[in-house]
């Protein structure tokens, strides 16, 4: 089995409307259906709460409010999953009830 990270993207204006609500029925159903493959996951606070830390090229750091890239679509949450291969990870990802879409990234395990 391999680990994959599913990054969930959403329209930030829609996400703000749902803030403070409990997890939706569609996510609850997904989690029940795919529970054995789910190793973890969480929703994220709005992008306005993010902080970016970048190297400044002179040995220091530049810390700024907000995410590095500004976009209508933002990272809204994630799942860490266990899947036999990329094909299985993609099948799981297709079931995530994300508004905009998801990205699937293989997790590199350090030896």
N, C-alpha and C positions, 0 to 999 in steps of 0.2 A: 504494500500500500504506500501511496505517496501523499504528501500534504499539499493542498492548494489553498490560496487565499482568494475569496470572492469579494471584490470591492463593489459595493452597491452605490450607484449614482442616482441622484434624484434632483428634481426641480426644486430649488431652494424655497421659492415662494409657496409651493404646495407643502413642503416639509414644515414651514413655519406655522401653517394652519393646523397641522396635526400635532404640534408641540404640546407635550403634557398629556396627550392621550395614551391610553394603554396600547399594547401591541395589537395590531389589526388581526382580524380573524384569518385573513389570507396568510399572514406570517405565522400565526399559530398553527395553521394547518400544514404549512411547509415544514415547520420545525417538528411537528409530530410525525409527518411522513418520512422525513430525512434524518430524524434524530440520531440513529446509529452512525451516520457519516459526519455529523456536526461535532467538531472539537471545541468550538467556542464562537463567539460573535457578539456584537453589540451595535446599537445605534449610536451615532455621534451627535454632539451638540451642533448648532448652526455654524457655518463657516466664519461668522463674525467673532466667534469665541476662539478661533485657531490662532496660533502664533507660529511664525516661520523663523527658523534659525539657519542662517547661511554663513559660510566662511567668507571673510572679506578679502582674502588674498594677501593680507599682511600679518597673518597669524592670529587675528581676532575674529570676532563674529558680529554679524549684523542681525539684530532681533527686530522683527516688525510684526505689527498686528495683522491678522488675517492670513488666509492661505497664500501660497506662493503664486498660484494662478487664479485670476478672477474669472468667473464663468457663471452663467445661469445655472448650469448643472454642477453640483458639488458632491463630494464624497459624503454619503449619509450614514454608512455603516459597513459592516464586513461580517463574513463568516470564514472561519478556518475549518476546512473539511479534510477528511481522509477519503481518498478514492483510489481505485486500482490503477487508473491511468487518466490521461487527459480527456479521453472520450467520456469516461464516467463523470469526471469533474464537470464537463460541459453539460451533460444531461442534468446534473444536480443544479448547476447555475441557471439553466433554462427554467427551472421551477421557482426560482426566487421571484417573489411578486414585486419586483422593483419597478418604479414608475418610469424611469428613463432607460436603465439597462445596467449591466454588470460587466466587470472585467474579471478574468480568471488568470491568476498568476501562480506558477509552480513555486513552492517554497524550497529554497536551497538549504539543505541540512549540512551544517559544518561537521567535519570529521575530526 
